[in-house]
Amino acid sequence: MSLRLLQFKSYFKILDILYFLENTNLPVMPDIIERVIKSTHIFNNIVLVSYHCVIKIFPKYDMVIVWVNIWDSQNDTNVKCLVNRCLNIEQYIVMIRGTNINSNVSQYKNY
């Protein structure tokens, strides 16, 4: 019988992502974000709780925020290792920020 540690949900957001991919009319889709997360070394031991949410900041603004839920320890060990780190999405360097659960996320449309 193996001992299993309790897991809790932690949340972070990725900022400064352009809505349209460079030189295209294609919007940033969740599968692009997921591909980046799976291929970036800082996410090696990170397990996603659910599909992440890509939300346009304002309807006429060309930036999005990505909200991500991960499994973590009670002390938020995993998310603390990610916060304030940078990563590349397409040709842009974006920033990971910590956040509390945001109940308003569900009212926005995923893009």
Rosetta blueprint (number, residue, H / E / L):
1 M L
2 S L
3 L L
4 R L
5 L L
6 L L
7 Q L
8 F E
9 K E
10 S E
11 Y E
12 F E
13 K E
14 I E
15 L E
16 D E
17 I E
18 L E
19 Y L
20 F E
21 L L
22 E L
23 N L
24 T L
25 N L
26 L L
27 P E
28 V L
29 M L
30 P H
31 D H
32 I H
33 I H
34 E H
35 R H
36 V H
37 I H
38 K H
39 S H
40 T L
41 H H
42 I H
43 F H
44 N L
45 N L
46 I L
47 V L
48 L E
49 V L
50 S L
51 Y L
52 H L
53 C E
54 V E
55 I E
56 K E
57 I L
58 F L
59 P L
60 K L
61 Y L
62 D L
63 M E
64 V E
65 I E
66 V E
67 W E
68 V E
69 N E
70 I E
71 W E
72 D E
73 S L
74 Q L
75 N L
76 D L
77 T H
78 N H
79 V H
80 K H
81 C H
82 L H
83 V L
84 N L
85 R L
86 C E
87 L E
88 N E
89 I E
90 E L
91 Q L
92 Y E
93 I E
94 V E
95 M E
96 I E
97 R E
98 G E
99 T L
100 N L
101 I L
102 N L
103 S H
104 N H
105 V H
106 S H
107 Q H
108 Y L
109 K L
110 N L
111 Y L
